[in-house]
Amino acid sequence: MAPGMIVATAADANNVYWFADDGFVRRAALVGGSPIVLAQGLALCSVRPGTPLYGPSRIAVDSTSVYWTNWCDGSVIKLTPKA
């Protein structure tokens, strides 16, 4: 399966993190390499029937965790460790 369109990105000293409109959060080393799926099956919702689907809207990273917000319900998801 090809990755979806990248919606938002964040980076630390070693990796770049992103989520895409396919419902996946991924990570890849800044020096290159294959992406690793960190989370999948993220909730997607639409404002009204027939409109585009929305899911995570922002992503951030700190020394231990990756965080993203869910556009659908405003929740913040934390993934620790960010492996």
C-alpha positions in Angstrom: 0.0 0.0 0.0 1.4 3.4 -0.9 1.5 6.0 1.9 -1.2 8.6 1.8 -0.7 12.4 1.5 1.4 13.8 4.4 -0.7 16.1 6.5 1.8 17.2 9.3 5.4 16.5 10.3 7.7 16.8 13.4 11.3 15.9 13.9 13.8 15.2 16.7 17.6 14.8 16.5 17.3 11.4 14.8 13.9 10.9 13.1 11.1 12.6 11.2 7.6 11.8 12.3 4.4 12.3 10.2 0.9 11.3 9.7 -1.0 11.0 6.4 -4.5 11.0 5.2 -4.5 7.2 5.2 -4.8 7.0 9.0 -1.2 6.0 9.7 1.5 7.7 11.9 5.0 6.9 10.6 8.7 7.5 11.5 11.8 7.4 9.4 15.5 8.1 10.2 16.7 11.5 9.1 19.7 9.7 7.4 17.2 7.7 5.3 15.7 4.3 5.3 12.2 2.8 5.2 9.4 4.3 7.2 8.1 2.5 10.3 4.4 2.5 11.2 3.9 3.7 14.8 0.1 3.8 14.8 -2.6 2.9 12.3 -6.4 2.9 12.0 -6.7 6.5 13.3 -10.2 7.9 13.4 -11.3 9.8 10.3 -14.5 11.9 10.3 -16.3 14.4 8.1 -18.1 17.6 8.9 -21.1 16.4 7.0 -21.8 13.6 4.6 -20.1 13.9 1.3 -17.3 16.2 2.6 -13.6 15.3 3.0 -12.5 13.1 5.8 -10.4 14.6 8.6 -8.2 12.8 11.2 -5.1 13.9 13.1 -4.4 17.6 12.6 -1.1 18.3 14.4 1.9 16.2 15.5 4.7 16.9 18.0 7.6 15.1 19.5 9.7 15.4 22.7 12.5 13.3 24.1 10.2 10.4 25.0 6.9 10.6 23.1 5.1 11.4 20.0 1.8 13.3 20.3 -1.0 14.1 17.8 -4.3 15.7 18.0 -7.5 14.2 16.7 -9.5 16.7 14.6 -12.7 14.7 15.1 -13.0 15.0 18.9 -10.2 17.3 19.9 -8.3 14.6 21.9 -4.5 14.4 22.2 -3.0 11.0 21.8 0.4 10.2 23.3 2.7 7.4 22.1 5.4 6.4 24.6 8.0 5.3 23.9 8.3 6.8 20.5 10.1 3.7 19.2 
